[in-house]
Amino acid sequence: MSAKKKILVVDDDPDVIDQLLLTLAAQGYEVTSASGQGEAEELLMSFRPDLAIVDLMMEEMDSGFILCHHIKKIYPETPVILLTAVTATTGITFDTQGAEARTWVKADKVLDKPVRPEQLRVEVCRLLQETDAASVAEGHGHHA
């Protein structure tokens, strides 16, 4: 059995952190949380996550973007999921599919809040390149 994968969750909403902790811990991940960009940057000096889940708007409107850049600079291979309520509040959607978007959005996946636990599980497994029953059932399993 391999060591537990470590996931960093950063959000200024304690309810969101609690929900993500429950969902991810139930999947067998080791979860560390921070309540903002500053706290997360401090944590990252001594902690290397296998995956990070970051809220877009924390101390500042763009805290999540800045933190994504920071994570990718020190741990380029660590996948980052960016959580955003921007769609719900503004109706604007953005994703990381276009080449131009990828130059300024340093996240591997952008998910709208509120995130469904099942959706989160599938994305985390995909980004950590793990196969589970859900992804295999959907036909996304690895090809021989």
C-alpha positions as CSV (number, residue, x, y, z in Angstrom):
1,M,0.0,0.0,0.0
2,S,1.4,3.4,-1.0
3,A,1.6,6.3,1.4
4,K,-1.5,8.5,1.6
5,K,-1.5,11.3,-1.0
6,K,-1.4,14.7,0.6
7,I,-3.9,17.4,-0.4
8,L,-3.7,21.1,0.5
9,V,-7.1,22.8,0.8
10,V,-7.1,26.6,0.9
11,D,-10.3,28.5,1.4
12,D,-11.4,31.4,3.7
13,D,-14.8,29.7,4.3
14,P,-14.6,27.2,7.2
15,D,-17.7,25.4,5.9
16,V,-16.1,24.8,2.6
17,I,-13.0,23.5,4.2
18,D,-15.0,21.2,6.4
19,Q,-16.9,19.8,3.4
20,L,-13.7,19.3,1.4
21,L,-12.0,17.7,4.4
22,L,-14.9,15.2,4.9
23,T,-15.0,14.3,1.2
24,L,-11.3,13.9,0.8
25,A,-10.6,12.1,4.1
26,A,-13.3,9.6,3.2
27,Q,-11.3,8.9,0.0
28,G,-8.3,8.1,2.1
29,Y,-6.3,11.3,1.5
30,E,-4.3,13.2,4.1
31,V,-5.7,16.7,4.1
32,T,-4.0,19.9,5.3
33,S,-5.9,23.2,5.2
34,A,-5.1,26.9,5.3
35,S,-7.6,29.7,5.6
36,G,-5.9,32.1,3.1
37,Q,-3.1,32.8,0.7
38,G,-0.6,34.0,3.3
39,E,-1.1,31.0,5.6
40,A,-0.9,28.7,2.6
41,E,2.4,30.2,1.3
42,E,3.9,29.8,4.8
43,L,2.8,26.1,4.9
44,L,4.3,25.5,1.5
45,M,7.8,26.3,2.8
46,S,7.8,23.0,4.7
47,F,4.9,21.0,3.1
48,R,4.8,19.6,-0.4
49,P,1.2,18.6,-1.4
50,D,0.5,16.0,-4.1
51,L,-2.5,18.2,-5.1
52,A,-3.8,21.6,-4.0
53,I,-7.4,22.8,-4.0
54,V,-7.5,26.6,-3.9
55,D,-10.3,29.1,-3.6
56,L,-10.1,32.0,-6.1
57,M,-11.3,34.9,-3.9
58,M,-9.8,35.0,-0.4
59,E,-7.9,38.0,1.0
60,E,-8.0,39.6,-2.4
61,M,-10.1,39.1,-5.5
62,D,-7.2,37.3,-7.1
63,S,-5.6,35.5,-4.1
64,G,-6.3,32.1,-5.7
65,F,-4.6,33.1,-9.0
66,I,-1.5,34.4,-7.1
67,L,-1.4,31.2,-4.9
68,C,-1.7,29.0,-8.0
69,H,1.3,30.8,-9.5
70,H,3.3,30.4,-6.3
71,I,2.5,26.6,-6.0
72,K,3.5,26.0,-9.7
73,K,6.7,28.0,-9.2
74,I,7.9,25.9,-6.3
75,Y,6.2,22.6,-7.2
76,P,5.6,22.6,-11.0
77,E,4.3,19.0,-11.1
78,T,1.7,19.5,-8.3
79,P,-1.8,19.7,-9.9
80,V,-4.0,22.6,-8.7
81,I,-7.8,22.8,-8.7
82,L,-9.1,26.3,-8.5
83,L,-12.6,26.7,-6.9
84,T,-14.6,29.7,-7.9
85,A,-18.0,31.2,-7.0
86,V,-17.4,33.8,-9.7
87,T,-19.9,32.1,-12.1
88,A,-22.6,32.1,-9.4
89,T,-22.0,35.8,-8.5
90,T,-21.2,37.3,-11.9
91,G,-22.5,34.8,-14.5
92,I,-19.0,34.9,-16.1
93,T,-17.5,31.5,-16.8
94,F,-13.9,30.8,-17.6
95,D,-11.9,27.7,-18.0
96,T,-8.4,26.6,-18.7
97,Q,-8.9,25.1,-22.1
98,G,-7.6,27.9,-24.3
99,A,-3.9,28.5,-24.7
100,E,-4.3,32.2,-23.7
101,A,-6.2,31.3,-20.5
102,R,-3.5,28.7,-19.5
103,T,-0.8,31.5,-19.6
104,W,-2.6,33.4,-16.7
105,V,-4.7,30.7,-15.0
106,K,-2.1,28.4,-13.5
107,A,-4.7,25.8,-12.4
108,D,-5.1,22.4,-13.9
109,K,-8.9,22.5,-13.4
110,V,-11.4,25.2,-12.5
111,L,-14.5,24.0,-10.6
112,D,-17.5,26.2,-9.8
113,K,-18.7,26.3,-6.2
114,P,-20.6,24.7,-4.7
115,V,-18.6,21.6,-5.8
116,R,-20.5,18.3,-5.7
117,P,-18.5,15.7,-3.7
118,E,-18.7,13.2,-6.6
119,Q,-17.3,15.8,-9.1
120,L,-14.5,16.6,-6.7
121,R,-13.6,12.9,-6.2
122,V,-13.5,12.3,-10.0
123,E,-11.2,15.3,-10.7
124,V,-8.9,14.6,-7.8
125,C,-8.5,11.0,-9.0
126,R,-7.9,12.1,-12.5
127,L,-5.3,14.7,-11.6
128,L,-3.5,12.3,-9.3
129,Q,-3.7,9.7,-12.1
130,E,-5.5,7.2,-9.9
131,T,-8.2,5.0,-11.2
132,D,-11.3,4.3,-9.1
133,A,-14.6,2.7,-9.7
134,A,-16.2,5.9,-10.8
135,S,-13.7,6.8,-13.5
136,V,-13.6,3.2,-14.8
137,A,-17.4,3.0,-14.9
138,E,-17.4,6.2,-17.0
139,G,-15.0,4.5,-19.4
140,H,-12.1,6.8,-18.5
141,G,-9.9,3.9,-17.3
142,H,-6.3,3.5,-18.6
143,H,-5.9,1.8,-21.9
144,A,-3.6,-1.2,-22.1
